[in-house]
Amino acid sequence: MPFFDPAAAEFYPRWDQVAGELVAHLRSLAGSNPYDRGLTDVVGELSTRSPEFRQLWAAHNVRWHASGVEHLRHPIVGEMELTYESMGMQADSDLALSIFTAEPGSASEDALRILAS
C-alpha cells in the first residue's frame, strides 16, 4: 500500500520514515529467507513498479522493528499516534501479531473509540 496507493502519503504523515522502515524490515526478511519465492516476487514487483522502493532497497538498510510509534491520518477521525508492539507466533514463525494502543485520555484514544463504534 505505501508504494502503490496514491492515498498512502496522506494516510502516513511521515511517509518517508514509514517507507524506509518497511523496506529495511523487508530486507531483514529477505536476508533470513533468501529462497522464499513469494518474498522474491514481492521485491521484484516493488522494484519494477516503484522508483521510491528501488531507491530505498538499494540503500541496503536492514532493520527488524518490533515496537515503535505509528503516525496515521485516518480519513474519518484525522491524525492518530499509536504505539505498537509486534510478537512472533510460536505456532508459525512466519506470522506475527501486532497490537496498537493509544495513550489513555489522548485524542488518539478518542479517535480509536469513534472507529470502534
C-alpha positions as CSV (number, residue, x, y, z in Angstrom):
1,M,0.0,0.0,0.0
2,P,2.7,2.6,0.8
3,F,4.2,2.3,-2.6
4,F,1.2,1.7,-4.9
5,D,-1.7,3.6,-3.3
6,P,-1.8,7.3,-4.0
7,A,-3.6,7.9,-0.7
8,A,-0.6,6.5,1.3
9,A,1.2,9.8,1.5
10,E,-2.0,11.3,3.1
11,F,-2.6,8.3,5.4
12,Y,1.0,8.3,6.6
13,P,2.0,11.8,7.6
14,R,5.6,10.6,7.9
15,W,5.6,8.6,4.7
16,D,9.4,8.8,4.2
17,Q,10.0,7.3,7.6
18,V,7.3,4.6,7.2
19,A,8.6,3.6,3.7
20,G,12.2,3.4,4.9
21,E,11.3,1.2,7.9
22,L,9.1,-1.1,5.8
23,V,11.9,-1.6,3.2
24,A,14.5,-2.2,5.9
25,H,12.2,-4.7,7.6
26,L,11.6,-6.4,4.2
27,R,15.3,-6.6,3.6
28,S,15.8,-8.3,7.0
29,L,13.1,-10.9,6.0
30,A,14.8,-11.4,2.7
31,G,18.2,-12.0,4.4
32,S,16.7,-14.7,6.7
33,N,14.7,-16.3,3.8
34,P,16.8,-15.9,0.7
35,Y,15.0,-18.7,-1.2
36,D,11.4,-17.6,-0.4
37,R,9.8,-17.3,-3.8
38,G,6.9,-15.2,-2.6
39,L,9.2,-12.7,-1.0
40,T,11.3,-12.6,-4.1
41,D,8.2,-11.9,-6.2
42,V,7.1,-9.1,-3.9
43,V,10.6,-7.4,-4.0
44,G,10.6,-7.9,-7.8
45,E,7.2,-6.3,-8.3
46,L,8.0,-3.4,-6.0
47,S,11.4,-2.9,-7.7
48,T,9.8,-2.7,-11.2
49,R,6.8,-0.5,-10.2
50,S,8.1,1.9,-7.6
51,P,11.1,4.2,-8.0
52,E,10.9,5.1,-4.3
53,F,11.1,1.4,-3.3
54,R,14.0,0.8,-5.7
55,Q,16.0,3.7,-4.2
56,L,15.3,2.5,-0.6
57,W,16.1,-1.1,-1.5
58,A,19.4,0.0,-3.0
59,A,20.4,1.6,0.3
60,H,20.7,-1.9,1.9
61,N,19.3,-0.8,5.2
62,V,18.3,-3.7,7.4
63,R,16.1,-3.3,10.5
64,W,13.8,-5.5,12.4
65,H,11.3,-3.3,14.3
66,A,9.0,-5.0,16.8
67,S,7.9,-1.9,18.6
68,G,7.5,1.8,18.0
69,V,5.1,4.7,17.3
70,E,3.0,4.9,14.2
71,H,1.6,8.2,13.0
72,L,-1.6,7.8,10.9
73,R,-4.0,10.2,9.3
74,H,-7.4,8.5,9.0
75,P,-9.9,10.0,6.6
76,I,-12.7,10.0,9.2
77,V,-11.0,10.7,12.6
78,G,-7.9,12.6,11.5
79,E,-4.4,12.1,12.9
80,M,-3.6,9.4,15.4
81,E,-0.4,8.5,17.2
82,L,-0.4,4.8,18.1
83,T,2.2,2.8,20.0
84,Y,2.7,-0.7,18.6
85,E,4.3,-4.0,19.7
86,S,4.7,-7.0,17.4
87,M,5.1,-10.5,18.7
88,G,6.1,-13.6,16.7
89,M,3.7,-16.6,16.8
90,Q,5.2,-19.8,18.2
91,A,2.9,-21.9,16.1
92,D,4.1,-20.3,12.8
93,S,7.4,-18.3,12.7
94,D,6.2,-16.6,9.5
95,L,3.3,-14.9,11.4
96,A,3.3,-12.0,13.9
97,L,0.6,-10.3,15.9
98,S,0.8,-6.5,16.2
99,I,-1.0,-4.6,18.9
100,F,-1.7,-0.9,18.5
101,T,-2.6,1.2,21.5
102,A,-3.3,4.9,22.2
103,E,-2.2,6.9,25.2
104,P,-5.1,6.9,27.7
105,G,-7.1,10.2,27.6
106,S,-5.5,11.3,24.3
107,A,-7.1,12.4,21.1
108,S,-5.9,9.2,19.6
109,E,-7.8,7.2,22.1
110,D,-10.9,9.2,21.3
111,A,-10.3,8.5,17.6
112,L,-10.0,4.8,18.2
113,R,-13.2,4.7,20.2
114,I,-15.0,6.5,17.3
115,L,-13.7,4.0,14.8
116,A,-14.7,1.1,17.1
117,S,-18.3,2.4,17.5
